[in-house]
């Protein structure tokens, strides 16, 4: 699953002047963040980064010839450094280790 802001946030549409609608959106975002924190024991950014890493692994499995930099950006990371750091943090292996694995 690729993380997407459109699935998590409800922002006020352009031209709408309803502050109640905007406040409801902020409340929804806060409620989502709190639910992730309480139920999963993760911050919102940790949750999103784990989703991004899971998607990156799927991309690599479906497209073994993709470069790590392409996978990083397609997974929603803004830099390769951030991708490598999160991959190592959540998957416990360096970013290119699956590239050198021999098929069994």
C-alpha positions in Angstrom: 0.0 0.0 0.0 1.4 3.3 -1.0 0.9 6.0 1.6 -1.2 8.9 0.4 -2.2 12.1 2.1 -5.6 12.0 0.4 -6.5 8.9 2.3 -5.6 10.4 5.7 -6.5 14.0 5.6 -9.6 15.9 4.8 -8.7 19.5 3.8 -11.0 22.3 3.1 -11.7 22.7 -0.6 -10.7 25.9 -2.3 -13.4 28.6 -2.1 -15.0 27.2 1.0 -15.1 29.6 3.8 -16.3 27.3 6.5 -14.0 27.5 9.5 -16.1 24.6 11.1 -15.1 22.4 8.2 -11.5 23.3 8.6 -11.6 22.7 12.3 -13.2 19.3 11.7 -10.3 18.4 9.4 -7.7 19.4 12.0 -9.6 17.4 14.6 -9.6 14.3 12.2 -5.9 14.6 11.7 -5.2 14.8 15.4 -7.5 11.9 16.1 -5.7 9.8 13.5 -2.3 10.6 14.9 -3.5 9.8 18.4 -5.0 6.5 17.3 -1.8 5.5 15.6 0.2 6.4 18.7 -2.0 4.7 21.2 -2.9 1.5 19.2 0.4 1.0 17.5 2.9 2.7 19.7 4.2 4.7 16.8 4.4 8.4 16.0 2.6 9.4 12.8 5.9 9.9 10.9 7.1 6.4 12.0 3.9 4.9 10.8 4.2 6.7 7.4 7.8 5.7 7.0 7.1 2.1 7.7 4.4 2.2 5.0 6.9 3.7 2.6 9.5 1.1 3.4 6.9 -1.7 2.9 6.0 -0.2 -0.4 9.7 0.2 -1.4 10.2 -3.5 -0.7 7.2 -4.4 -2.9 8.6 -2.2 -5.7 11.9 -3.9 -5.5 10.3 -7.3 -5.6 8.2 -6.4 -8.6 10.9 -4.5 -10.4 14.3 -6.0 -9.4 16.2 -3.8 -11.9 15.1 -0.5 -10.3 17.8 1.6 -8.8 17.6 2.3 -5.1 17.3 6.0 -5.8 14.2 5.4 -8.0 12.7 3.2 -5.4 13.3 5.8 -2.7 11.6 8.6 -4.6 8.7 6.4 -5.8 8.1 5.4 -2.2 7.7 9.0 -1.1 11.0 9.7 0.4 12.4 13.2 -0.4 16.0 12.1 -0.3 18.1 8.9 -0.6 19.6 9.5 2.8 16.2 9.5 4.4 15.3 6.3 2.5 18.5 4.5 3.5 18.2 5.6 7.2 14.6 4.4 7.4 15.3 1.1 5.5 18.1 0.3 7.9 16.0 1.3 10.9 12.9 -0.7 10.0 14.3 -3.6 8.0 17.7 -4.1 9.8 19.7 -4.3 6.6 21.5 -1.9 4.4 19.6 -0.6 1.4 21.3 -2.5 -1.4 21.6 -5.9 0.3 18.7 -7.4 -1.6 20.3 -6.3 -4.9 23.2 -8.7 -4.3 21.2 -11.7 -3.1 21.5 -14.8 -5.2 18.2 -16.6 -6.1 17.7 -19.8 -4.2 
